[in-house]
Amino acid sequence: MCGSERWTVKTLQDRPHLLSAKFKSVAQLAALTRPKPAPVERSTFERHIYSVDASVTHVLMEADQDLHVVLEDGPAHMVAESPNAPFCTVGGTAYRRKQMLAARDKVRICSQARIVGVVFWDRPHVTGRAPNSIELHPILDFAWFSS
């Protein structure tokens, strides 16, 4: 039941060296130029961890067991995803699997949250996606500040 398309990249099972978290707004990430062609393996850019502050307007369970999280900040919107760790992330490091599991347990709909995740170029196909299909996938930390 776990996913397939670029699954090792989406779930950190390729064990990348990730760069420290930096703050970006949803609008800043949604305004980035999508690479053409879209990457097959992890791109250099997809080694970045970003922290965004946004409203969480939807949390949906997908067929691949990811939590599909829609983030909004004013008119800007994008998706963050939380894989079913550790079951769907067996190839990742123990540290990252634990981090993904802890973050997933905190995900909720709320008017203000801080979401930390690895930037990922997805294909344009999902509800709430940014115009450039950028996502935070996987979510590594989630903190909510209001219900």
N, CA, C and O of each residue as an XYZ file, in Angstrom:
588
protein
N       0.802     -1.204      0.000
C       0.000      0.000      0.000
C       0.847      1.272      0.000
O       0.311      2.358     -0.222
N       2.142      1.168      0.241
C       2.996      2.358      0.208
C       3.135      2.841     -1.229
O       2.788      2.119     -2.164
N       3.635      4.045     -1.409
C       3.733      4.663     -2.729
C       4.805      4.078     -3.616
O       5.520      3.151     -3.236
N       4.903      4.645     -4.819
C       5.879      4.133     -5.781
C       6.639      5.246     -6.498
O       7.860      5.159     -6.627
N       5.961      6.273     -6.961
C       6.598      7.302     -7.787
C       7.615      8.122     -6.976
O       7.236      8.865     -6.071
N       8.899      7.983     -7.303
C      10.008      8.657     -6.606
C       9.936      8.405     -5.101
O      10.299      9.266     -4.300
N       9.470      7.232     -4.733
C       9.198      6.918     -3.336
C      10.438      6.998     -2.454
O      10.352      7.491     -1.330
N      11.578      6.532     -2.928
C      12.783      6.596     -2.091
C      13.186      8.042     -1.823
O      13.716      8.346     -0.754
N      12.945      8.934     -2.777
C      13.255     10.355     -2.580
C      12.249     10.966     -1.612
O      12.643     11.661     -0.675
N      10.959     10.721     -1.820
C       9.903     11.296     -0.982
C      10.027     10.902      0.479
O       9.604     11.649      1.361
N      10.597      9.747      0.741
C      10.611      9.201      2.099
C      12.016      9.116      2.694
O      12.219      8.479      3.727
N      12.974      9.753      2.047
C      14.377      9.810      2.502
C      15.040      8.438      2.561
O      16.031      8.256      3.269
N      14.503      7.483      1.828
C      15.110      6.157      1.808
C      16.373      6.114      0.944
O      17.096      5.117      0.946
N      16.636      7.190      0.210
C      17.898      7.310     -0.517
C      18.997      7.853      0.407
O      20.142      8.019     -0.014
N      18.643      8.126      1.656
C      19.556      8.570      2.717
C      20.421      9.775      2.315
O      21.648      9.711      2.375
N      19.773     10.863      1.908
C      20.529     12.035      1.457
C      21.171     12.793      2.607
O      20.730     12.710      3.753
N      22.219     13.530      2.275
C      22.767     14.510      3.205
C      21.904     15.755      3.043
O      21.903     16.376      1.980
N      21.169     16.122      4.095
C      20.248     17.250      4.020
C      20.880     18.502      4.612
O      21.678     18.434      5.546
N      20.510     19.639      4.051
C      21.010     20.931      4.513
C      20.102     21.467      5.615
O      18.897     21.213      5.604
N      20.658     22.191      6.544
C      19.927     22.705      7.709
C      18.698     23.509      7.313
O      18.647     24.121      6.247
N      17.715     23.489      8.196
C      16.442     24.163      7.948
C      16.605     25.671      7.838
O      17.341     26.301      8.597
N      15.885     26.230      6.859
C      15.811     27.675      6.663
C      14.345     28.049      6.539
O      13.538     27.258      6.052
N      13.997     29.256      6.980
C      12.622     29.710      6.865
C      12.345     30.230      5.460
O      13.153     30.961      4.887
N      11.209     29.850      4.920
C      10.670     30.407      3.669
C       9.165     30.501      3.849
O       8.571     29.736      4.608
N       8.568     31.422      3.162
C       7.107     31.503      3.186
C       6.538     30.548      2.132
O       7.232     30.126      1.207
N       5.271     30.227      2.299
C       4.589     29.410      1.299
C       4.666     30.109     -0.051
O       4.913     29.461     -1.068
N       4.458     31.422     -0.075
C       4.507     32.185     -1.327
C       5.886     32.096     -1.977
O       5.981     31.950     -3.196
N       6.952     32.183     -1.190
C       8.305     32.089     -1.755
C       8.538     30.724     -2.391
O       9.092     30.645     -3.488
N       8.131     29.662     -1.732
C       8.318     28.323     -2.304
C       7.435     28.116     -3.535
O       7.869     27.525     -4.524
N       6.198     28.604     -3.468
C       5.270     28.432     -4.588
C       5.670     29.254     -5.807
O       5.212     28.970     -6.914
N       6.508     30.261     -5.627
C       6.935     31.122     -6.738
C       8.207     30.621     -7.430
O       8.604     31.173     -8.456
N       8.844     29.596     -6.887
C      10.074     29.083     -7.504
C       9.786     28.479     -8.869
O       8.690     27.978     -9.119
N      10.768     28.532     -9.738
C      10.623     27.959    -11.073
C      10.805     26.448    -10.999
O      11.806     25.951    -10.482
N       9.830     25.741    -11.519
C       9.877     24.273    -11.550
C      10.933     23.814    -12.551
O      10.976     24.324    -13.671
N      11.784     22.862    -12.171
C      12.805     22.393    -13.115
C      12.174     21.626    -14.277
O      11.180     20.919    -14.113
N      12.780     21.786    -15.450
C      12.344     21.044    -16.646
C      13.557     20.393    -17.273
O      14.508     21.094    -17.620
N      13.563     19.105    -17.428
C      12.509     18.192    -16.999
C      12.531     18.020    -15.484
O      13.521     18.336    -14.825
N      11.434     17.518    -14.949
C      11.362     17.253    -13.508
C      12.387     16.182    -13.158
O      12.623     15.270    -13.951
N      13.002     16.281    -11.974
C      14.024     15.306    -11.606
C      13.462     13.899    -11.423
O      12.305     13.716    -11.043
N      14.304     12.920    -11.701
C      13.959     11.519    -11.453
C      14.618     11.100    -10.139
O      13.964     10.546     -9.255
N      15.901     11.366    -10.022
C      16.631     11.148     -8.773
C      16.510     12.423     -7.943
O      15.933     13.406     -8.408
N      17.042     12.419     -6.730
C      16.996     13.609     -5.884
C      17.839     14.712     -6.511
O      19.015     14.505     -6.808
N      17.246     15.874     -6.712
C      17.989     17.024     -7.226
C      18.768     17.665     -6.080
O      18.481     17.409     -4.910
N      19.738     18.486     -6.412
C      20.504     19.196     -5.397
C      19.580     20.050     -4.536
O      19.744     20.109     -3.317
N      18.618     20.707     -5.161
C      17.672     21.552     -4.429
C      16.843     20.742     -3.429
O      16.472     21.254     -2.372
N      16.555     19.493     -3.755
C      15.728     18.651     -2.891
C      16.502     18.106     -1.676
O      16.059     17.158     -1.026
N      17.636     18.701     -1.383
C      18.395     18.391     -0.158
C      18.141     19.452      0.921
O      18.694     19.377      2.018
N      17.304     20.431      0.598
C      17.024     21.531      1.518
C      15.848     21.205      2.437
O      14.833     20.654      2.010
N      16.012     21.559      3.694
C      14.921     21.506      4.663
C      14.423     22.937      4.834
O      15.208     23.864      5.038
N      13.099     23.098      4.746
C      12.507     24.409      4.940
C      11.471     24.362      6.048
O      10.829     23.340      6.290
N      11.329     25.494      6.710
C      10.332     25.696      7.741
C       9.373     26.755      7.229
O       9.801     27.829      6.807
N       8.070     26.461      7.262
C       7.065     27.428      6.826
C       6.013     27.594      7.915
O       5.700     26.650      8.640
N       5.484     28.780      8.018
C       4.360     29.054      8.908
C       3.127     29.216      8.025
O       3.142     29.975      7.055
N       2.056     28.496      8.370
C       0.861     28.521      7.526
C      -0.333     27.987      8.294
O      -0.198     27.421      9.379
N      -1.503     28.179      7.710
C      -2.720     27.520      8.191
C      -2.770     26.134      7.565
O      -2.371     25.951      6.415
N      -3.251     25.175      8.310
C      -3.469     23.824      7.779
C      -4.964     23.692      7.574
O      -5.731     23.642      8.536
N      -5.379     23.636      6.304
C      -6.808     23.663      5.984
C      -7.391     22.285      5.687
O      -8.601     22.093      5.804
N      -6.557     21.331      5.306
C      -7.026     19.968      5.026
C      -5.945     18.976      5.429
O      -4.755     19.230      5.246
N      -6.371     17.853      5.974
C      -5.490     16.716      6.217
C      -6.239     15.492      5.709
O      -7.277     15.112      6.252
N      -5.703     14.884      4.665
C      -6.368     13.762      4.015
C      -5.458     12.542      4.012
O      -4.249     12.676      3.820
N      -6.021     11.354      4.223
C      -5.260     10.114      4.115
C      -5.289      9.677      2.655
O      -6.359      9.527      2.066
N      -4.109      9.473      2.075
C      -4.013      9.043      0.685
C      -3.891      7.527      0.593
O      -3.613      6.856      1.587
N      -4.098      6.999     -0.596
C      -4.016      5.549     -0.814
C      -2.638      4.992     -0.488
O      -2.513      3.832     -0.096
N      -1.589      5.822     -0.649
C      -0.230      5.350     -0.348
C       0.118      5.501      1.138
O       1.274      5.331      1.526
N      -0.876      5.818      1.961
C      -0.781      5.981      3.412
C      -0.133      7.289      3.856
O       0.096      7.476      5.051
N       0.169      8.201      2.927
C       0.652      9.520      3.300
C      -0.505     10.341      3.867
O      -1.655     10.178      3.459
N      -0.187     11.223      4.809
C      -1.122     12.277      5.178
C      -0.849     13.435      4.233
O       0.265     13.955      4.181
N      -1.856     13.829      3.498
C      -1.792     14.927      2.537
C      -2.268     16.173      3.273
O      -3.428     16.252      3.677
N      -1.373     17.151      3.451
C      -1.634     18.319      4.282
C      -1.611     19.561      3.399
O      -0.598     19.855      2.765
N      -2.717     20.286      3.356
C      -2.796     21.502      2.556
C      -2.463     22.699      3.451
O      -3.075     22.910      4.498
N      -1.467     23.479      3.000
C      -0.996     24.647      3.726
C      -1.429     25.904      2.988
O      -1.326     25.981      1.764
N      -1.914     26.889      3.740
C      -2.306     28.161      3.146
C      -1.716     29.302      3.955
O      -1.680     29.268      5.185
N      -1.256     30.313      3.232
C      -0.755     31.542      3.836
C      -1.243     32.672      2.956
O      -0.613     33.003      1.952
N      -2.368     33.266      3.332
C      -3.011     34.230      2.449
C      -3.459     33.501      1.196
O      -4.026     32.412      1.289
N      -3.215     34.084      0.014
C      -3.624     33.412     -1.220
C      -2.675     32.280     -1.647
O      -3.017     31.487     -2.525
N      -1.506     32.205     -1.041
C      -0.528     31.172     -1.418
C      -0.879     29.847     -0.740
O      -1.342     29.816      0.400
N      -0.652     28.769     -1.462
C      -0.954     27.446     -0.929
C       0.017     26.423     -1.501
O       0.592     26.610     -2.573
N       0.178     25.350     -0.763
C       1.028     24.248     -1.194
C       0.676     23.028     -0.354
O      -0.156     23.094      0.551
N       1.327     21.913     -0.674
C       1.087     20.653      0.011
C       2.324     20.248      0.790
O       3.454     20.497      0.368
N       2.092     19.622      1.931
C       3.131     18.921      2.676
C       2.612     17.494      2.869
O       1.404     17.280      2.972
N       3.511     16.533      2.917
C       3.086     15.138      3.051
C       3.847     14.466      4.178
O       5.030     14.718      4.405
N       3.121     13.598      4.876
C       3.712     12.851      5.975
C       3.540     11.367      5.701
O       2.430     10.843      5.797
N       4.642     10.676      5.355
C       4.534      9.245      5.067
C       4.265      8.425      6.323
O       4.504      8.884      7.440
N       3.777      7.232      6.131
C       3.480      6.319      7.225
C       4.774      5.680      7.717
O       5.108      4.554      7.347
N       5.495      6.419      8.557
C       6.749      5.914      9.127
C       6.405      5.121     10.388
O       5.475      5.487     11.107
N       7.122      4.067     10.662
C       8.257      3.520      9.938
C       7.877      2.511      8.864
O       8.759      2.004      8.171
N       6.577      2.200      8.701
C       6.163      1.121      7.801
C       6.489      1.369      6.342
O       6.893      0.442      5.639
N       6.325      2.587      5.870
C       6.566      2.896      4.459
C       7.909      3.587      4.236
O       8.155      4.140      3.164
N       8.771      3.558      5.241
C      10.067      4.243      5.135
C      11.205      3.341      5.618
O      12.198      3.833      6.155
N      11.069      2.038      5.433
C      12.006      1.071      6.031
C      13.454      1.276      5.615
O      14.359      0.904      6.362
N      13.701      1.859      4.439
C      15.073      2.059      3.971
C      15.745      3.313      4.510
O      16.939      3.517      4.290
N      14.995      4.151      5.211
C      15.566      5.374      5.760
C      16.343      5.107      7.035
O      16.282      4.015      7.601
N      17.069      6.113      7.477
C      17.819      5.953      8.719
C      16.843      5.919      9.902
O      15.732      6.440      9.815
N      17.265      5.309     10.989
C      16.427      5.237     12.189
C      16.074      6.638     12.675
O      14.944      6.883     13.099
N      17.033      7.555     12.615
C      16.804      8.934     13.055
C      15.693      9.591     12.241
O      14.780     10.184     12.815
N      15.757      9.494     10.919
C      14.751     10.143     10.065
C      13.391      9.460     10.198
O      12.363     10.138     10.180
N      13.364      8.129     10.333
C      12.084      7.433     10.520
C      11.411      7.890     11.813
O      10.201      8.115     11.838
N      12.187      8.027     12.881
C      11.662      8.483     14.163
C      11.151      9.917     14.054
O      10.100     10.254     14.598
N      11.898     10.747     13.352
C      11.516     12.140     13.145
C      10.195     12.224     12.368
O       9.307     12.990     12.745
N      10.057     11.446     11.290
C       8.830     11.457     10.486
C       7.634     10.959     11.293
O       6.539     11.512     11.184
N       7.837      9.914     12.105
C       6.757      9.375     12.928
C       6.286     10.402     13.952
O       5.084     10.613     14.112
N       7.219     11.036     14.640
C       6.861     12.042     15.651
C       6.109     13.210     15.019
O       5.137     13.707     15.589
N       6.557     13.647     13.846
C       5.886     14.760     13.161
C       4.475     14.357     12.746
O       3.533     15.132     12.914
N       4.325     13.155     12.208
C       3.014     12.684     11.738
C       1.995     12.662     12.881
O       0.824     12.985     12.680
N       2.438     12.285     14.059
C       1.541     12.229     15.215
C       1.027     13.606     15.620
O       0.004     13.697     16.298
N       1.709     14.677     15.224
C       1.311     16.037     15.598
C       0.440     16.733     14.556
O      -0.183     17.749     14.863
N       0.384     16.210     13.335
C      -0.316     16.882     12.232
C      -1.806     17.020     12.555
O      -2.447     16.071     13.006
N      -2.346     18.222     12.317
C      -3.758     18.490     12.545
C      -4.177     19.731     11.762
O      -3.339     20.537     11.355
N      -5.457     19.869     11.562
C      -5.995     21.095     10.986
C      -5.908     22.174     12.055
O      -6.306     21.960     13.200
N      -5.387     23.331     11.676
C      -5.257     24.437     12.625
C      -5.032     25.736     11.862
O      -4.654     25.724     10.690
N      -5.266     26.844     12.534
C      -5.139     28.136     11.861
C      -3.712     28.652     11.829
O      -3.404     29.558     11.054
N      -2.831     28.093     12.658
C      -1.438     28.527     12.633
C      -0.536     27.367     13.048
O      -0.682     26.795     14.128
N       0.396     27.038     12.162
C       1.337     25.953     12.438
C       2.682     26.273     11.815
O       2.788     27.093     10.904
N       3.699     25.613     12.324
C       5.028     25.651     11.711
C       5.309     24.232     11.229
O       5.294     23.276     12.006
N       5.565     24.121      9.929
C       5.799     22.830      9.297
C       7.228     22.824      8.772
O       7.636     23.724      8.039
N       7.971     21.814      9.150
C       9.354     21.666      8.710
C       9.423     20.412      7.853
O       8.974     19.343      8.268
N       9.990     20.545      6.654
C      10.080     19.390      5.779
C      11.102     19.577      4.685
O      11.677     20.652      4.513
N      11.311     18.512      3.958
C      12.271     18.503      2.858
C      11.536     18.903      1.584
O      10.475     18.365      1.267
N      12.116     19.850      0.867
C      11.485     20.316     -0.362
C      11.519     19.200     -1.413
O      12.491     18.451     -1.513
N      10.437     19.108     -2.191
C      10.272     18.016     -3.159
C       9.461     18.511     -4.347
O       8.429     19.159     -4.176
N       9.928     18.207     -5.545
C       9.179     18.548     -6.760
C       8.280     17.370     -7.113
O       8.770     16.312     -7.509
N       6.984     17.544     -6.972
C       6.047     16.487     -7.330
C       5.463     16.786     -8.705
O       5.675     17.862     -9.263
N       4.741     15.838     -9.230
C       4.040     16.089    -10.490
C       2.735     16.809    -10.174
O       2.192     16.645     -9.081
N       2.225     17.598    -11.103
C       0.983     18.350    -10.832
C      -0.232     17.423    -10.843
O      -0.726     17.051    -11.906
N      -0.707     17.055     -9.656
C      -1.816     16.115     -9.623
C      -2.699     16.167     -8.385
O      -3.702     15.455     -8.344
N      -2.385     16.964     -7.384
C      -3.092     16.824     -6.121
C      -3.854     18.073     -5.698
O      -3.544     19.182     -6.134
N      -4.845     17.879     -4.851
C      -5.643     18.954     -4.269
C      -4.776     19.859     -3.410
O      -3.999     19.383     -2.583
N      -4.909     21.161     -3.606
C      -4.202     22.124     -2.784
C      -2.773     22.397     -3.205
O      -2.063     23.141     -2.527
N      -2.339     21.816     -4.303
C      -0.934     21.944     -4.727
C      -0.599     23.374     -5.111
O      -1.464     24.154     -5.511
N       0.680     23.693     -4.978
C       1.189     24.980     -5.453
C       1.196     24.971     -6.982
O       1.237     23.897     -7.583
N       1.159     26.128     -7.618
C       1.195     26.175     -9.079
C       2.416     25.451     -9.675
O       2.337     24.917    -10.782
N       3.527     25.431     -8.955
C       4.736     24.763     -9.450
C       4.881     23.330     -8.923
O       5.884     22.672     -9.196
N       3.894     22.849     -8.176
C       3.862     21.495     -7.604
C       4.979     21.214     -6.604
O       5.357     20.060     -6.405
N       5.510     22.261     -5.974
C       6.501     22.055     -4.923
C       5.770     21.575     -3.667
O       4.636     21.976     -3.407
N       6.428     20.719     -2.899
C       5.873     20.194     -1.659
C       6.954     20.163     -0.595
O       8.141     20.301     -0.888
N       6.526     19.982      0.632
C       7.416     19.559      1.697
C       7.090     18.086      1.907
O       6.013     17.742      2.392
N       8.024     17.225      1.539
C       7.770     15.770      1.562
C       9.092     15.070      1.798
O       9.914     14.983      0.886
N       9.309     14.577      2.987
C       8.386     14.379      4.083
C       8.404     15.530      5.084
O       9.331     16.339      5.116
N       7.353     15.578      5.898
C       7.320     16.487      7.041
C       8.248     15.902      8.102
O       8.162     14.720      8.435
N       9.134     16.742      8.628
C      10.072     16.310      9.674
C       9.698     16.850     11.052
O      10.110     16.294     12.071
N       8.921     17.929     11.085
C       8.450     18.460     12.364
C       7.175     19.252     12.110
O       6.974     19.819     11.036
N       6.330     19.275     13.115
C       5.045     19.972     13.003
C       4.721     20.530     14.383
O       4.713     19.794     15.369
N       4.456     21.819     14.450
C       4.040     22.458     15.696
C       2.837     23.321     15.403
O       2.878     24.145     14.490
N       1.772     23.153     16.152
C       0.586     23.985     15.948
C       0.489     24.988     17.079
O       0.808     24.692     18.231
N       0.034     26.194     16.720
C      -0.016     27.300     17.661
C      -1.439     27.723     17.991
O      -1.654     28.464     18.950
N      -2.409     27.267     17.215
C      -3.813     27.570     17.503
C      -4.673     26.481     16.877
O      -4.267     25.826     15.917
N      -5.856     26.299     17.428
C      -6.736     25.229     16.936
C      -7.493     25.660     15.709
O      -8.278     24.885     15.164
